[in-house]
Amino acid sequence: MEFVIRKADLVRELQTVTGVVEKRATLPILANLLLETTPDGLQVGASDLEVTIRGTAEANVVRPGSVTLPAGKLHEIARSLPDSDVQFKLLDRNQVAITRYRIAGQPRDDFPGFPEVDTKGGVKLPAALLSRMIERVAFAITTEDPRYSLNGALLLMGRGRLTLVATDGHRLAFVSHELGAAVAGDELRLIVPRKALFEVQKMTESLGDEDEVVFGKADNQIYFVVGTHKLTSNLLEGNFPRYENVMPQSSEITVMLPTEGLAQAVRRVALLASERYGRAVRLSLTSGKLQLSSRTEMGEAEEVLEVDYDGTPIEIGFNARYLIDYLSVVGSPSVSLELSPSASSAEGKIQAGDKPGQLRPEPRGESDYRYVVMPMHL
C-alpha cells in the first residue's frame, strides 16, 4: 500500500472518525484505525464493536492495500506535520512510513468487519436541524444509570415529524420538529446510543439546512450517512420510560427570564452550593424579582433578577448543573419557567413540593422544545 494525501484532508478525516475509538478498548485492535485504499481515495474506519464509522478522503493511490494504525498516535503525527502532502508507504511486517516517521501497525484481517447496510431506503433529514435537535437533548442522557435503555435517546419518527427524548431519571429533555409531508417512511421508535448521537452531532455541527443526512434502520442497526461518512450503531434494547407521564400538561405559574442573565446568576450562586447535596440552588419568586441563593458551612451566595411577576411567593430548589446544561444550549434570548405549586410552608411561601419545573425557549421557534427538571428538597 502506498498513497499521498494532503495534510488538511488527513487531519480532517482523523478528527471525524477517532471519536468512536475507545480510550480503554476491550480488544487492542480497537484502539486502531483501519486505513484502506479505494478507487475514490483513502477510506478510514473506526469501530468499538457497537458503533462504527467509515469515511473517504481524496488521495493519490500509488499502490492499493490496507493496514491498521494506532488512532491516537496517528492523529498526533498528522497534526505535527508541515502543511504539505503526506506520503504513506506500507513496509515489511506492517511497518508504515509516514513522511518522516515510521510506525508499527497491525494487519487488516485482525480488525472487525463493518456492518453492510443498505441505505437506499433511508430518509433525508436537514443536517443542521438534526445537529441542533441532538444538541438540545444529548446532555440529559445518563452516563451512570444501570438501565441500559437510558444510555441513549428515544428517537421517534412518523407522520412527518421527528422527535428526540432523553432522560437520566432526574430531568428530561424533549424536542420535536415538523419535517413536512416531503419526508416519508415507516414510523420508527428507536433507542439510539449516546455515543452514536454525539458522533452524528459532531459530523453535522458545521453543516447547514441545505445539507442532508440520510438516516434509517436496517435490522438491529441504525445508520446515518453524512457526506462521505457512514455511521452505524447497534440499537439499545429495553423499554424507554413513559416520558409523556413526566411532562406537565399545564402550569399555574409562568415567568419569563433572560437566558444569559439567569445562566450567569446560577453559575455564581452555585460556587457556594453544597456538592454533597447535588449543588442545590434555591429559587425564591416574589413580586417583581427572582432571588437565587445557596448556603453551606463555607458561606452563602445570593443573586437577584428583576421579573414580571406579581403573584404569590413561591420557592423551589434545582440542581445548578441541570439548569446550566439547558441554558447553554437553548439558544433563545429568554426562557419561560413554568411551575405548579403544591404545598405551603410555615413562612407562607408556596413550595413546589415534588412537582417538576418546566423550561421552554422564548420565543418558542419552530421546534417544540421542553426541559423538565425534578425539584430538590431544600
Secondary structure, 3 states (H helix, E strand, C coil): CEEEEEHHHHHHHHHHHHHHCCCCCCCHHHHEEEEEEECCEEEEEEECCCEEEEEEECCEEEECCEEEEEHHHHHHHHHHCCCCEEEEEECHHHEEEECCEEEECECHHHCCCCCCCCCCCCEEEEHHHHHHHHHHHHCCCCCCCCCHHHCEEEEEEECCEEEEEEECCCEEEEEEEECCCCCCCCCEEEEEEHHHHHHHHHHHCCCCCCCEEEEEEECCEEEEEECCEEEEEECCCCCCCCHHHCCCCCCCEEEEEEHHHHHHHHHHHHCCCCCCCCCEEEEEEECCEEEEEEEECCEEEEEEEECCCCCCCEEEEEEHHHHHHHHCCCCCCEEEEEECCCEECCCCCEECCCCCEEEEEECCCCCEEEEEECCECC
